[in-house]
């Protein structure tokens, strides 16, 4: 799998869409951060904060594993949580997720 990429479509907080090629196996948070978008990811991807909170496009939600208890606990601490809220550090990019669309959640 090394070297293979998949596309992430990230919508920033101003509504601008960014098409990013990311390395399969990386988290969506790593791909978005590497592209220079304003995602804090304060804990570095350890599922210990909610600063990488995103809204996942409905078309991709069913392709994701259910959030584990740690992720749910962190989402409980997040602002403006919706049914499609996830922590982007917990979404591993795969061929199946090629084209995943996420929107950065508001910062507070």
C-alpha positions as a Python dict, from the first residue, in 0.01 Angstrom:
ca = {
    (1, 'X'): (0, 0, 0),
    (2, 'X'): (296, 234, 41),
    (3, 'X'): (283, 517, -205),
    (4, 'X'): (-82, 475, -302),
    (5, 'X'): (-301, 777, -266),
    (6, 'X'): (-667, 862, -237),
    (7, 'X'): (-850, 1190, -273),
    (8, 'X'): (-988, 1389, 19),
    (9, 'X'): (-1223, 1677, -49),
    (10, 'X'): (-1203, 1914, 247),
    (11, 'X'): (-1432, 2213, 286),
    (12, 'X'): (-1277, 2482, 504),
    (13, 'X'): (-1465, 2705, 747),
    (14, 'X'): (-1517, 2969, 478),
    (15, 'X'): (-1688, 2715, 251),
    (16, 'X'): (-1394, 2678, 10),
    (17, 'X'): (-1342, 2329, -127),
    (18, 'X'): (-991, 2180, -139),
    (19, 'X'): (-910, 1864, -333),
    (20, 'X'): (-616, 1691, -165),
    (21, 'X'): (-425, 1375, -256),
    (22, 'X'): (-346, 1183, 60),
    (23, 'X'): (-140, 876, 134),
    (24, 'X'): (-348, 566, 200),
    (25, 'X'): (-304, 462, 562),
    (26, 'X'): (-273, 820, 690),
    (27, 'X'): (-558, 967, 891),
    (28, 'X'): (-780, 1226, 726),
    (29, 'X'): (-654, 1468, 993),
    (30, 'X'): (-293, 1415, 882),
    (31, 'X'): (-385, 1468, 517),
    (32, 'X'): (-581, 1787, 589),
    (33, 'X'): (-311, 1926, 821),
    (34, 'X'): (-33, 1841, 573),
    (35, 'X'): (-223, 2040, 308),
    (36, 'X'): (-201, 2347, 531),
    (37, 'X'): (-569, 2373, 618),
    (38, 'X'): (-654, 2519, 960),
    (39, 'X'): (-717, 2203, 1161),
    (40, 'X'): (-564, 2227, 1507),
    (41, 'X'): (-525, 1858, 1596),
    (42, 'X'): (-385, 1960, 1936),
    (43, 'X'): (-327, 1603, 2058),
    (44, 'X'): (-153, 1499, 1737),
    (45, 'X'): (-405, 1227, 1654),
    (46, 'X'): (-422, 1044, 1987),
    (47, 'X'): (-801, 1081, 2021),
    (48, 'X'): (-746, 1296, 2331),
    (49, 'X'): (-916, 1615, 2212),
    (50, 'X'): (-1179, 1722, 1960),
    (51, 'X'): (-983, 1984, 1766),
    (52, 'X'): (-988, 1774, 1447),
    (53, 'X'): (-1368, 1753, 1448),
    (54, 'X'): (-1518, 1729, 1098),
    (55, 'X'): (-1854, 1663, 939),
    (56, 'X'): (-1841, 1362, 707),
    (57, 'X'): (-2048, 1366, 389),
    (58, 'X'): (-2346, 1133, 425),
    (59, 'X'): (-2233, 925, 125),
    (60, 'X'): (-1923, 814, 319),
    (61, 'X'): (-2063, 767, 670),
    (62, 'X'): (-2170, 407, 607),
    (63, 'X'): (-1818, 322, 484),
    (64, 'X'): (-1665, 420, 819),
    (65, 'X'): (-1632, 200, 1125),
    (66, 'X'): (-1850, 307, 1415),
    (67, 'X'): (-1674, 549, 1650),
    (68, 'X'): (-1512, 373, 1944),
    (69, 'X'): (-1592, 479, 2304),
    (70, 'X'): (-1288, 712, 2320),
    (71, 'X'): (-1397, 897, 2007),
    (72, 'X'): (-1755, 926, 2133),
    (73, 'X'): (-1627, 1064, 2464),
    (74, 'X'): (-1420, 1330, 2283),
    (75, 'X'): (-1711, 1418, 2053),
    (76, 'X'): (-1920, 1479, 2366),
    (77, 'X'): (-1673, 1760, 2442),
    (78, 'X'): (-1687, 1910, 2090),
    (79, 'X'): (-1889, 2212, 1979),
    (80, 'X'): (-2177, 2191, 1730),
    (81, 'X'): (-2180, 1811, 1710),
    (82, 'X'): (-2405, 1669, 1439),
    (83, 'X'): (-2510, 1315, 1342),
    (84, 'X'): (-2225, 1308, 1088),
    (85, 'X'): (-1958, 1439, 1329),
    (86, 'X'): (-1633, 1243, 1352),
    (87, 'X'): (-1278, 1303, 1466),
    (88, 'X'): (-1068, 1311, 1152),
    (89, 'X'): (-774, 1152, 1337),
    (90, 'X'): (-982, 835, 1365),
    (91, 'X'): (-1059, 804, 993),
    (92, 'X'): (-785, 613, 811),
    (93, 'X'): (-767, 688, 440),
    (94, 'X'): (-825, 382, 223),
    (95, 'X'): (-908, 302, -139),
    (96, 'X'): (-1271, 260, -33),
    (97, 'X'): (-1269, 616, 104),
    (98, 'X'): (-1124, 768, -215),
    (99, 'X'): (-1309, 1097, -266),
    (100, 'X'): (-1425, 1130, 96),
    (101, 'X'): (-1571, 1473, 159),
    (102, 'X'): (-1534, 1635, 499),
    (103, 'X'): (-1616, 1981, 628),
    (104, 'X'): (-1410, 2135, 908),
    (105, 'X'): (-1627, 2196, 1213),
    (106, 'X'): (-1635, 2545, 1365),
    (107, 'X'): (-1361, 2643, 1612),
    (108, 'X'): (-1441, 2793, 1951),
}
